Amino acid sequence: MMTYDVACPICGRINRSLYLEETEGWMECECCGNSSQDLSFRKRAKIPVFRMRPGIKRMSLKRKTAAAQ
Ligand SMILES: [Zn+2]
């Protein structure tokens, strides 16, 4: 399997020999610990949490709060 060297977008550290095809582009920086994704490796159209519409997120939060009471 091919491995890749990727520069961390946060701190610029080169992370070597990453199996980006297995992780769909995700890597965790060995220097600063931040996770980032190279979008060119993404295979499926997933909907990441941070892309949810604010209205939906707020609704689910309200539901969670109501259930806790
Ligand atoms: Zn980093």
N, CA, C, O and the ligand as a Tripos MOL2 file, in Angstrom:
@<TRIPOS>MOLECULE
protein
  277   275    70     0     0
PROTEIN
NO_CHARGES

@<TRIPOS>ATOM
      1 N           0.8490   -1.2120    0.0000 N.3       1 MET1
      2 CA          0.0000    0.0000    0.0000 C.3       1 MET1
      3 C           0.8770    1.2520    0.0000 C.2       1 MET1
      4 O           1.9490    1.2840    0.6040 O.2       1 MET1
      5 N           0.4030    2.2470   -0.6740 N.am      2 MET2
      6 CA          1.1620    3.5060   -0.7450 C.3       2 MET2
      7 C           1.0460    4.3030    0.5420 C.2       2 MET2
      8 O          -0.0010    4.3270    1.1890 O.2       2 MET2
      9 N           2.1230    4.9420    0.8920 N.am      3 THR3
     10 CA          2.0790    5.8690    2.0230 C.3       3 THR3
     11 C           2.3620    7.2780    1.5160 C.2       3 THR3
     12 O           2.9010    7.4690    0.4260 O.2       3 THR3
     13 N           1.9920    8.2450    2.3190 N.am      4 TYR4
     14 CA          2.1210    9.6360    1.8840 C.3       4 TYR4
     15 C           2.7880   10.4710    2.9740 C.2       4 TYR4
     16 O           2.6540   10.2000    4.1670 O.2       4 TYR4
     17 N           3.5020   11.4800    2.5300 N.am      5 ASP5
     18 CA          4.0430   12.4790    3.4450 C.3       5 ASP5
     19 C           3.1750   13.7260    3.3300 C.2       5 ASP5
     20 O           2.9820   14.2660    2.2400 O.2       5 ASP5
     21 N           2.6580   14.1740    4.4620 N.am      6 VAL6
     22 CA          1.7490   15.3180    4.4290 C.3       6 VAL6
     23 C           2.2040   16.3760    5.4230 C.2       6 VAL6
     24 O           2.5460   16.0740    6.5660 O.2       6 VAL6
     25 N           2.2000   17.6080    4.9680 N.am      7 ALA7
     26 CA          2.5200   18.7180    5.8600 C.3       7 ALA7
     27 C           1.2730   19.1010    6.6470 C.2       7 ALA7
     28 O           0.2030   19.3000    6.0720 O.2       7 ALA7
     29 N           1.4170   19.2010    7.9560 N.am      8 CYS8
     30 CA          0.2990   19.5990    8.8070 C.3       8 CYS8
     31 C          -0.1350   21.0240    8.4580 C.2       8 CYS8
     32 O           0.6980   21.9290    8.4090 O.2       8 CYS8
     33 N          -1.4480   21.2320    8.2120 N.am      9 PRO9
     34 CA         -1.9130   22.5820    7.8810 C.3       9 PRO9
     35 C          -1.8920   23.5260    9.0790 C.2       9 PRO9
     36 O          -1.9760   24.7440    8.9210 O.2       9 PRO9
     37 N          -1.7790   22.9600   10.2690 N.am     10 ILE10
     38 CA         -1.7870   23.7880   11.4790 C.3      10 ILE10
     39 C          -0.3810   24.2930   11.7980 C.2      10 ILE10
     40 O          -0.1700   25.4940   11.9680 O.2      10 ILE10
     41 N           0.5790   23.3680   11.8780 N.am     11 CYS11
     42 CA          1.9240   23.7640   12.3310 C.3      11 CYS11
     43 C           2.9940   23.5970   11.2530 C.2      11 CYS11
     44 O           4.1220   24.0580   11.4250 O.2      11 CYS11
     45 N           2.6480   22.9390   10.1400 N.am     12 GLY12
     46 CA          3.5980   22.8310    9.0470 C.3      12 GLY12
     47 C           4.5380   21.6390    9.1360 C.2      12 GLY12
     48 O           5.3530   21.4310    8.2380 O.2      12 GLY12
     49 N           4.4370   20.8490   10.2120 N.am     13 ARG13
     50 CA          5.2860   19.6760   10.3930 C.3      13 ARG13
     51 C           4.9640   18.6220    9.3290 C.2      13 ARG13
     52 O           3.7950   18.3640    9.0450 O.2      13 ARG13
     53 N           5.9980   18.0160    8.7420 N.am     14 ILE14
     54 CA          5.7690   16.9440    7.7790 C.3      14 ILE14
     55 C           5.5320   15.6330    8.5250 C.2      14 ILE14
     56 O           6.3950   15.1770    9.2750 O.2      14 ILE14
     57 N           4.3750   15.0350    8.3210 N.am     15 ASN15
     58 CA          4.0690   13.7240    8.8840 C.3      15 ASN15
     59 C           4.3150   12.6860    7.8030 C.2      15 ASN15
     60 O           3.7120   12.7490    6.7320 O.2      15 ASN15
     61 N           5.1970   11.7330    8.0750 N.am     16 ARG16
     62 CA          5.6460   10.8120    7.0330 C.3      16 ARG16
     63 C           4.9660    9.4520    7.1150 C.2      16 ARG16
     64 O           4.5060    9.0220    8.1720 O.2      16 ARG16
     65 N           4.9200    8.7820    5.9440 N.am     17 SER17
     66 CA          4.4320    7.4030    5.8400 C.3      17 SER17
     67 C           3.0180    7.2360    6.3840 C.2      17 SER17
     68 O           2.7580    6.3490    7.1980 O.2      17 SER17
     69 N           2.1120    8.0890    5.9310 N.am     18 LEU18
     70 CA          0.7240    8.0010    6.3620 C.3      18 LEU18
     71 C          -0.0860    7.1680    5.3770 C.2      18 LEU18
     72 O           0.0930    7.2650    4.1640 O.2      18 LEU18
     73 N          -0.9950    6.3340    5.9300 N.am     19 TYR19
     74 CA         -1.8750    5.5250    5.0710 C.3      19 TYR19
     75 C          -3.1620    6.2960    4.8090 C.2      19 TYR19
     76 O          -4.2180    5.9840    5.3600 O.2      19 TYR19
     77 N          -3.0520    7.2910    3.9690 N.am     20 LEU20
     78 CA         -4.2040    8.1760    3.7790 C.3      20 LEU20
     79 C          -5.3630    7.4970    3.0590 C.2      20 LEU20
     80 O          -6.5140    7.9010    3.2240 O.2      20 LEU20
     81 N          -5.0750    6.4730    2.2650 N.am     21 GLU21
     82 CA         -6.1660    5.7860    1.5730 C.3      21 GLU21
     83 C          -7.0410    5.0260    2.5630 C.2      21 GLU21
     84 O          -8.2500    4.9040    2.3650 O.2      21 GLU21
     85 N          -6.4340    4.5210    3.6220 N.am     22 GLU22
     86 CA         -7.2010    3.7950    4.6420 C.3      22 GLU22
     87 C          -8.0360    4.7310    5.4880 C.2      22 GLU22
     88 O          -9.1450    4.3820    5.8920 O.2      22 GLU22
     89 N          -7.5170    5.9110    5.7600 N.am     23 THR23
     90 CA         -8.2000    6.8350    6.6650 C.3      23 THR23
     91 C          -9.0170    7.8740    5.9040 C.2      23 THR23
     92 O          -9.5410    8.8140    6.5010 O.2      23 THR23
     93 N          -9.1240    7.7070    4.5960 N.am     24 GLU24
     94 CA         -9.8270    8.6730    3.7400 C.3      24 GLU24
     95 C          -9.2340   10.0660    3.8800 C.2      24 GLU24
     96 O          -9.9550   11.0640    3.8590 O.2      24 GLU24
     97 N          -7.9380   10.1240    4.0200 N.am     25 GLY25
     98 CA         -7.2540   11.4120    4.0360 C.3      25 GLY25
     99 C          -7.0080   11.9850    5.4200 C.2      25 GLY25
    100 O          -6.3220   12.9960    5.5660 O.2      25 GLY25
    101 N          -7.5740   11.3320    6.4460 N.am     26 TRP26
    102 CA         -7.3910   11.8620    7.8000 C.3      26 TRP26
    103 C          -6.0000   11.5320    8.3320 C.2      26 TRP26
    104 O          -5.4960   10.4250    8.1450 O.2      26 TRP26
    105 N          -5.4060   12.4840    8.9810 N.am     27 MET27
    106 CA         -4.1610   12.2260    9.6800 C.3      27 MET27
    107 C          -4.1330   13.0500   10.9680 C.2      27 MET27
    108 O          -4.7320   14.1210   11.0670 O.2      27 MET27
    109 N          -3.4120   12.5050   11.9470 N.am     28 GLU28
    110 CA         -3.2390   13.2420   13.1870 C.3      28 GLU28
    111 C          -1.7910   13.6650   13.2640 C.2      28 GLU28
    112 O          -0.8910   12.8270   13.2000 O.2      28 GLU28
    113 N          -1.5600   14.9470   13.4010 N.am     29 CYS29
    114 CA         -0.2030   15.4740   13.3850 C.3      29 CYS29
    115 C           0.5940   14.9730   14.5820 C.2      29 CYS29
    116 O           0.1330   15.0520   15.7200 O.2      29 CYS29
    117 N           1.7810   14.4600   14.3210 N.am     30 GLU30
    118 CA          2.6180   13.9410   15.4060 C.3      30 GLU30
    119 C           3.2090   15.0620   16.2350 C.2      30 GLU30
    120 O           3.6790   14.8280   17.3490 O.2      30 GLU30
    121 N           3.1920   16.2690   15.7130 N.am     31 CYS31
    122 CA          3.7920   17.4020   16.4080 C.3      31 CYS31
    123 C           2.7700   18.1310   17.2860 C.2      31 CYS31
    124 O           2.9980   18.3140   18.4820 O.2      31 CYS31
    125 N           1.6350   18.5500   16.6890 N.am     32 CYS32
    126 CA          0.6760   19.3600   17.4410 C.3      32 CYS32
    127 C          -0.5860   18.5870   17.8130 C.2      32 CYS32
    128 O          -1.3900   19.0730   18.6080 O.2      32 CYS32
    129 N          -0.7780   17.3650   17.2410 N.am     33 GLY33
    130 CA         -1.9110   16.5310   17.6370 C.3      33 GLY33
    131 C          -3.2200   16.8720   16.9620 C.2      33 GLY33
    132 O          -4.2370   16.2300   17.2250 O.2      33 GLY33
    133 N          -3.2160   17.8750   16.0930 N.am     34 ASN34
    134 CA         -4.4420   18.2360   15.4020 C.3      34 ASN34
    135 C          -4.7480   17.2540   14.2810 C.2      34 ASN34
    136 O          -3.8430   16.7840   13.5900 O.2      34 ASN34
    137 N          -6.0390   16.9430   14.1020 N.am     35 SER35
    138 CA         -6.4620   16.0820   13.0100 C.3      35 SER35
    139 C          -6.8780   16.9380   11.8290 C.2      35 SER35
    140 O          -7.5250   17.9730   11.9900 O.2      35 SER35
    141 N          -6.4970   16.4920   10.6400 N.am     36 SER36
    142 CA         -6.9280   17.2060    9.4490 C.3      36 SER36
    143 C          -7.1440   16.1860    8.3490 C.2      36 SER36
    144 O          -6.6350   15.0670    8.4130 O.2      36 SER36
    145 N          -7.9090   16.5850    7.3330 N.am     37 GLN37
    146 CA         -8.2370   15.6650    6.2550 C.3      37 GLN37
    147 C          -7.8380   16.2520    4.9200 C.2      37 GLN37
    148 O          -8.1300   17.4080    4.6140 O.2      37 GLN37
    149 N          -7.1580   15.4250    4.1250 N.am     38 ASP38
    150 CA         -6.8900   15.7870    2.7420 C.3      38 ASP38
    151 C          -8.1000   15.3780    1.9240 C.2      38 ASP38
    152 O          -8.3470   14.1890    1.7200 O.2      38 ASP38
    153 N          -8.8450   16.3490    1.4610 N.am     39 LEU39
    154 CA        -10.1440   16.0660    0.8430 C.3      39 LEU39
    155 C         -10.0370   15.2490   -0.4350 C.2      39 LEU39
    156 O         -11.0240   14.6480   -0.8590 O.2      39 LEU39
    157 N          -8.8780   15.2120   -1.0540 N.am     40 SER40
    158 CA         -8.7380   14.4640   -2.2950 C.3      40 SER40
    159 C          -8.8170   12.9560   -2.0540 C.2      40 SER40
    160 O          -8.9460   12.1870   -3.0070 O.2      40 SER40
    161 N          -8.7400   12.5220   -0.7870 N.am     41 PHE41
    162 CA         -8.8280   11.0990   -0.4670 C.3      41 PHE41
    163 C         -10.2250   10.6950   -0.0240 C.2      41 PHE41
    164 O         -10.4820    9.5160    0.2210 O.2      41 PHE41
    165 N         -11.1150   11.6460    0.0800 N.am     42 ARG42
    166 CA        -12.4530   11.3370    0.5630 C.3      42 ARG42
    167 C         -13.2050   10.5480   -0.4920 C.2      42 ARG42
    168 O         -13.3110   10.9890   -1.6370 O.2      42 ARG42
    169 N         -13.7310    9.3810   -0.1210 N.am     43 LYS43
    170 CA        -14.4120    8.5200   -1.0870 C.3      43 LYS43
    171 C         -15.9080    8.7480   -1.0910 C.2      43 LYS43
    172 O         -16.5280    8.8450   -2.1500 O.2      43 LYS43
    173 N         -16.4750    8.8320    0.0730 N.am     44 ARG44
    174 CA        -17.9300    8.9160    0.1650 C.3      44 ARG44
    175 C         -18.3510   10.3240    0.5450 C.2      44 ARG44
    176 O         -17.5840   11.0810    1.1390 O.2      44 ARG44
    177 N         -19.5730   10.6570    0.1940 N.am     45 ALA45
    178 CA        -20.1050   11.9650    0.5420 C.3      45 ALA45
    179 C         -20.6710   11.9020    1.9520 C.2      45 ALA45
    180 O         -21.8740   11.7250    2.1480 O.2      45 ALA45
    181 N         -19.7970   12.0460    2.9160 N.am     46 LYS46
    182 CA        -20.2510   12.0780    4.3040 C.3      46 LYS46
    183 C         -20.6500   13.5040    4.6550 C.2      46 LYS46
    184 O         -20.2030   14.4590    4.0190 O.2      46 LYS46
    185 N         -21.4830   13.6390    5.6590 N.am     47 ILE47
    186 CA        -21.8300   14.9690    6.1340 C.3      47 ILE47
    187 C         -21.1940   15.1570    7.5070 C.2      47 ILE47
    188 O         -21.7110   14.6770    8.5160 O.2      47 ILE47
    189 N         -20.0760   15.8550    7.5290 N.am     48 PRO48
    190 CA        -19.4200   16.0760    8.8230 C.3      48 PRO48
    191 C         -20.2930   16.9210    9.7310 C.2      48 PRO48
    192 O         -21.1100   17.7150    9.2640 O.2      48 PRO48
    193 N         -20.1150   16.7440   11.0290 N.am     49 VAL49
    194 CA        -20.9600   17.4310   12.0070 C.3      49 VAL49
    195 C         -20.8780   18.9440   11.8400 C.2      49 VAL49
    196 O         -21.8800   19.6510   11.9530 O.2      49 VAL49
    197 N         -19.6610   19.4290   11.5670 N.am     50 PHE50
    198 CA        -19.4980   20.8740   11.5140 C.3      50 PHE50
    199 C         -20.1610   21.4990   10.2990 C.2      50 PHE50
    200 O         -20.2080   22.7220   10.1700 O.2      50 PHE50
    201 N         -20.6790   20.6510    9.3990 N.am     51 ARG51
    202 CA        -21.3450   21.1810    8.2200 C.3      51 ARG51
    203 C         -22.8550   21.2130    8.3720 C.2      51 ARG51
    204 O         -23.5590   21.6910    7.4830 O.2      51 ARG51
    205 N         -23.3550   20.7100    9.4880 N.am     52 MET52
    206 CA        -24.8030   20.7020    9.6860 C.3      52 MET52
    207 C         -25.3480   22.1210    9.7260 C.2      52 MET52
    208 O         -24.6800   23.0580   10.1630 O.2      52 MET52
    209 N         -26.5700   22.2450    9.2610 N.am     53 ARG53
    210 CA        -27.1650   23.5650    9.3030 C.3      53 ARG53
    211 C         -27.4180   23.9500   10.7640 C.2      53 ARG53
    212 O         -27.7930   23.1070   11.5800 O.2      53 ARG53
    213 N         -27.2110   25.2170   11.0800 N.am     54 PRO54
    214 CA        -27.3520   25.6620   12.4720 C.3      54 PRO54
    215 C         -28.7210   25.3460   13.0520 C.2      54 PRO54
    216 O         -28.8270   25.0140   14.2330 O.2      54 PRO54
    217 N         -29.7660   25.4410   12.2450 N.am     55 GLY55
    218 CA        -31.1220   25.1780   12.7240 C.3      55 GLY55
    219 C         -31.2820   23.7580   13.2270 C.2      55 GLY55
    220 O         -31.8850   23.5280   14.2750 O.2      55 GLY55
    221 N         -30.7440   22.8080   12.4860 N.am     56 ILE56
    222 CA        -30.8390   21.3980   12.8650 C.3      56 ILE56
    223 C         -30.0750   21.1430   14.1580 C.2      56 ILE56
    224 O         -30.5440   20.4290   15.0440 O.2      56 ILE56
    225 N         -28.8910   21.7400   14.2480 N.am     57 LYS57
    226 CA        -28.0570   21.5330   15.4240 C.3      57 LYS57
    227 C         -28.7540   22.0790   16.6670 C.2      57 LYS57
    228 O         -28.7420   21.4550   17.7280 O.2      57 LYS57
    229 N         -29.3550   23.2460   16.5170 N.am     58 ARG58
    230 CA        -30.0070   23.8610   17.6540 C.3      58 ARG58
    231 C         -31.1990   23.0170   18.1190 C.2      58 ARG58
    232 O         -31.4430   22.8670   19.3170 O.2      58 ARG58
    233 N         -31.9400   22.4670   17.1390 N.am     59 MET59
    234 CA        -33.0950   21.6400   17.4790 C.3      59 MET59
    235 C         -32.6820   20.4120   18.2730 C.2      59 MET59
    236 O         -33.3100   20.0730   19.2770 O.2      59 MET59
    237 N         -31.6090   19.7370   17.8160 N.am     60 SER60
    238 CA        -31.2010   18.5150   18.4920 C.3      60 SER60
    239 C         -30.6430   18.8270   19.8790 C.2      60 SER60
    240 O         -30.7600   18.0220   20.8030 O.2      60 SER60
    241 N         -30.0400   19.9980   20.0100 N.am     61 LEU61
    242 CA        -29.5350   20.3820   21.3260 C.3      61 LEU61
    243 C         -30.6910   20.6030   22.2950 C.2      61 LEU61
    244 O         -30.6330   20.2190   23.4630 O.2      61 LEU61
    245 N         -31.7490   21.2390   21.7720 N.am     62 LYS62
    246 CA        -32.8930   21.5230   22.6140 C.3      62 LYS62
    247 C         -33.5390   20.2140   23.0720 C.2      62 LYS62
    248 O         -33.9650   20.0760   24.2190 O.2      62 LYS62
    249 N         -33.5990   19.2530   22.1340 N.am     63 ARG63
    250 CA        -34.1990   17.9630   22.4560 C.3      63 ARG63
    251 C         -33.3930   17.2640   23.5570 C.2      63 ARG63
    252 O         -33.9420   16.6510   24.4720 O.2      63 ARG63
    253 N         -32.0740   17.3820   23.4290 N.am     64 LYS64
    254 CA        -31.1950   16.7280   24.4110 C.3      64 LYS64
    255 C         -31.4050   17.3470   25.7920 C.2      64 LYS64
    256 O         -31.4380   16.6450   26.8030 O.2      64 LYS64
    257 N         -31.5450   18.6620   25.8160 N.am     65 THR65
    258 CA        -31.7500   19.3570   27.0760 C.3      65 THR65
    259 C         -33.0810   18.9530   27.7110 C.2      65 THR65
    260 O         -33.1710   18.7440   28.9210 O.2      65 THR65
    261 N         -34.1050   18.8490   26.8750 N.am     66 ALA66
    262 CA        -35.4310   18.4910   27.3720 C.3      66 ALA66
    263 C         -35.4210   17.0830   27.9580 C.2      66 ALA66
    264 O         -36.0610   16.8210   28.9770 O.2      66 ALA66
    265 N         -34.6930   16.1830   27.3130 N.am     67 ALA67
    266 CA        -34.6460   14.8050   27.7780 C.3      67 ALA67
    267 C         -33.9110   14.6940   29.1110 C.2      67 ALA67
    268 O         -34.1860   13.7950   29.9060 O.2      67 ALA67
    269 N         -32.9810   15.6100   29.3460 N.am     68 ALA68
    270 CA        -32.1730   15.5340   30.5600 C.3      68 ALA68
    271 C         -32.9430   16.0360   31.7770 C.2      68 ALA68
    272 O         -32.5850   15.7300   32.9140 O.2      68 ALA68
    273 N         -34.0010   16.8050   31.5350 N.am     69 GLN69
    274 CA        -34.7320   17.3680   32.6650 C.3      69 GLN69
    275 C         -35.7580   16.3970   33.2540 C.2      69 GLN69
    276 O         -36.4500   16.7370   34.2130 O.2      69 GLN69
    277 ZN          0.7080   19.9420   13.4050 Zn       70 ZN70
@<TRIPOS>BOND
     1     1     2 1
     2     2     3 1
     3     3     4 2
     4     3     5 am
     5     5     6 1
     6     6     7 1
     7     7     8 2
     8     7     9 am
     9     9    10 1
    10    10    11 1
    11    11    12 2
    12    11    13 am
    13    13    14 1
    14    14    15 1
    15    15    16 2
    16    15    17 am
    17    17    18 1
    18    18    19 1
    19    19    20 2
    20    19    21 am
    21    21    22 1
    22    22    23 1
    23    23    24 2
    24    23    25 am
    25    25    26 1
    26    26    27 1
    27    27    28 2
    28    27    29 am
    29    29    30 1
    30    30    31 1
    31    31    32 2
    32    31    33 am
    33    33    34 1
    34    34    35 1
    35    35    36 2
    36    35    37 am
    37    37    38 1
    38    38    39 1
    39    39    40 2
    40    39    41 am
    41    41    42 1
    42    42    43 1
    43    43    44 2
    44    43    45 am
    45    45    46 1
    46    46    47 1
    47    47    48 2
    48    47    49 am
    49    49    50 1
    50    50    51 1
    51    51    52 2
    52    51    53 am
    53    53    54 1
    54    54    55 1
    55    55    56 2
    56    55    57 am
    57    57    58 1
    58    58    59 1
    59    59    60 2
    60    59    61 am
    61    61    62 1
    62    62    63 1
    63    63    64 2
    64    63    65 am
    65    65    66 1
    66    66    67 1
    67    67    68 2
    68    67    69 am
    69    69    70 1
    70    70    71 1
    71    71    72 2
    72    71    73 am
    73    73    74 1
    74    74    75 1
    75    75    76 2
    76    75    77 am
    77    77    78 1
    78    78    79 1
    79    79    80 2
    80    79    81 am
    81    81    82 1
    82    82    83 1
    83    83    84 2
    84    83    85 am
    85    85    86 1
    86    86    87 1
    87    87    88 2
    88    87    89 am
    89    89    90 1
    90    90    91 1
    91    91    92 2
    92    91    93 am
    93    93    94 1
    94    94    95 1
    95    95    96 2
    96    95    97 am
    97    97    98 1
    98    98    99 1
    99    99   100 2
   100    99   101 am
   101   101   102 1
   102   102   103 1
   103   103   104 2
   104   103   105 am
   105   105   106 1
   106   106   107 1
   107   107   108 2
   108   107   109 am
   109   109   110 1
   110   110   111 1
   111   111   112 2
   112   111   113 am
   113   113   114 1
   114   114   115 1
   115   115   116 2
   116   115   117 am
   117   117   118 1
   118   118   119 1
   119   119   120 2
   120   119   121 am
   121   121   122 1
   122   122   123 1
   123   123   124 2
   124   123   125 am
   125   125   126 1
   126   126   127 1
   127   127   128 2
   128   127   129 am
   129   129   130 1
   130   130   131 1
   131   131   132 2
   132   131   133 am
   133   133   134 1
   134   134   135 1
   135   135   136 2
   136   135   137 am
   137   137   138 1
   138   138   139 1
   139   139   140 2
   140   139   141 am
   141   141   142 1
   142   142   143 1
   143   143   144 2
   144   143   145 am
   145   145   146 1
   146   146   147 1
   147   147   148 2
   148   147   149 am
   149   149   150 1
   150   150   151 1
   151   151   152 2
   152   151   153 am
   153   153   154 1
   154   154   155 1
   155   155   156 2
   156   155   157 am
   157   157   158 1
   158   158   159 1
   159   159   160 2
   160   159   161 am
   161   161   162 1
   162   162   163 1
   163   163   164 2
   164   163   165 am
   165   165   166 1
   166   166   167 1
   167   167   168 2
   168   167   169 am
   169   169   170 1
   170   170   171 1
   171   171   172 2
   172   171   173 am
   173   173   174 1
   174   174   175 1
   175   175   176 2
   176   175   177 am
   177   177   178 1
   178   178   179 1
   179   179   180 2
   180   179   181 am
   181   181   182 1
   182   182   183 1
   183   183   184 2
   184   183   185 am
   185   185   186 1
   186   186   187 1
   187   187   188 2
   188   187   189 am
   189   189   190 1
   190   190   191 1
   191   191   192 2
   192   191   193 am
   193   193   194 1
   194   194   195 1
   195   195   196 2
   196   195   197 am
   197   197   198 1
   198   198   199 1
   199   199   200 2
   200   199   201 am
   201   201   202 1
   202   202   203 1
   203   203   204 2
   204   203   205 am
   205   205   206 1
   206   206   207 1
   207   207   208 2
   208   207   209 am
   209   209   210 1
   210   210   211 1
   211   211   212 2
   212   211   213 am
   213   213   214 1
   214   214   215 1
   215   215   216 2
   216   215   217 am
   217   217   218 1
   218   218   219 1
   219   219   220 2
   220   219   221 am
   221   221   222 1
   222   222   223 1
   223   223   224 2
   224   223   225 am
   225   225   226 1
   226   226   227 1
   227   227   228 2
   228   227   229 am
   229   229   230 1
   230   230   231 1
   231   231   232 2
   232   231   233 am
   233   233   234 1
   234   234   235 1
   235   235   236 2
   236   235   237 am
   237   237   238 1
   238   238   239 1
   239   239   240 2
   240   239   241 am
   241   241   242 1
   242   242   243 1
   243   243   244 2
   244   243   245 am
   245   245   246 1
   246   246   247 1
   247   247   248 2
   248   247   249 am
   249   249   250 1
   250   250   251 1
   251   251   252 2
   252   251   253 am
   253   253   254 1
   254   254   255 1
   255   255   256 2
   256   255   257 am
   257   257   258 1
   258   258   259 1
   259   259   260 2
   260   259   261 am
   261   261   262 1
   262   262   263 1
   263   263   264 2
   264   263   265 am
   265   265   266 1
   266   266   267 1
   267   267   268 2
   268   267   269 am
   269   269   270 1
   270   270   271 1
   271   271   272 2
   272   271   273 am
   273   273   274 1
   274   274   275 1
   275   275   276 2
@<TRIPOS>SUBSTRUCTURE
     1 MET1         2 RESIDUE 1 A MET
     2 MET2         6 RESIDUE 1 A MET
     3 THR3        10 RESIDUE 1 A THR
     4 TYR4        14 RESIDUE 1 A TYR
     5 ASP5        18 RESIDUE 1 A ASP
     6 VAL6        22 RESIDUE 1 A VAL
     7 ALA7        26 RESIDUE 1 A ALA
     8 CYS8        30 RESIDUE 1 A CYS
     9 PRO9        34 RESIDUE 1 A PRO
    10 ILE10       38 RESIDUE 1 A ILE
    11 CYS11       42 RESIDUE 1 A CYS
    12 GLY12       46 RESIDUE 1 A GLY
    13 ARG13       50 RESIDUE 1 A ARG
    14 ILE14       54 RESIDUE 1 A ILE
    15 ASN15       58 RESIDUE 1 A ASN
    16 ARG16       62 RESIDUE 1 A ARG
    17 SER17       66 RESIDUE 1 A SER
    18 LEU18       70 RESIDUE 1 A LEU
    19 TYR19       74 RESIDUE 1 A TYR
    20 LEU20       78 RESIDUE 1 A LEU
    21 GLU21       82 RESIDUE 1 A GLU
    22 GLU22       86 RESIDUE 1 A GLU
    23 THR23       90 RESIDUE 1 A THR
    24 GLU24       94 RESIDUE 1 A GLU
    25 GLY25       98 RESIDUE 1 A GLY
    26 TRP26      102 RESIDUE 1 A TRP
    27 MET27      106 RESIDUE 1 A MET
    28 GLU28      110 RESIDUE 1 A GLU
    29 CYS29      114 RESIDUE 1 A CYS
    30 GLU30      118 RESIDUE 1 A GLU
    31 CYS31      122 RESIDUE 1 A CYS
    32 CYS32      126 RESIDUE 1 A CYS
    33 GLY33      130 RESIDUE 1 A GLY
    34 ASN34      134 RESIDUE 1 A ASN
    35 SER35      138 RESIDUE 1 A SER
    36 SER36      142 RESIDUE 1 A SER
    37 GLN37      146 RESIDUE 1 A GLN
    38 ASP38      150 RESIDUE 1 A ASP
    39 LEU39      154 RESIDUE 1 A LEU
    40 SER40      158 RESIDUE 1 A SER
    41 PHE41      162 RESIDUE 1 A PHE
    42 ARG42      166 RESIDUE 1 A ARG
    43 LYS43      170 RESIDUE 1 A LYS
    44 ARG44      174 RESIDUE 1 A ARG
    45 ALA45      178 RESIDUE 1 A ALA
    46 LYS46      182 RESIDUE 1 A LYS
    47 ILE47      186 RESIDUE 1 A ILE
    48 PRO48      190 RESIDUE 1 A PRO
    49 VAL49      194 RESIDUE 1 A VAL
    50 PHE50      198 RESIDUE 1 A PHE
    51 ARG51      202 RESIDUE 1 A ARG
    52 MET52      206 RESIDUE 1 A MET
    53 ARG53      210 RESIDUE 1 A ARG
    54 PRO54      214 RESIDUE 1 A PRO
    55 GLY55      218 RESIDUE 1 A GLY
    56 ILE56      222 RESIDUE 1 A ILE
    57 LYS57      226 RESIDUE 1 A LYS
    58 ARG58      230 RESIDUE 1 A ARG
    59 MET59      234 RESIDUE 1 A MET
    60 SER60      238 RESIDUE 1 A SER
    61 LEU61      242 RESIDUE 1 A LEU
    62 LYS62      246 RESIDUE 1 A LYS
    63 ARG63      250 RESIDUE 1 A ARG
    64 LYS64      254 RESIDUE 1 A LYS
    65 THR65      258 RESIDUE 1 A THR
    66 ALA66      262 RESIDUE 1 A ALA
    67 ALA67      266 RESIDUE 1 A ALA
    68 ALA68      270 RESIDUE 1 A ALA
    69 GLN69      274 RESIDUE 1 A GLN
    70 ZN70       277 GROUP 0 **** ****
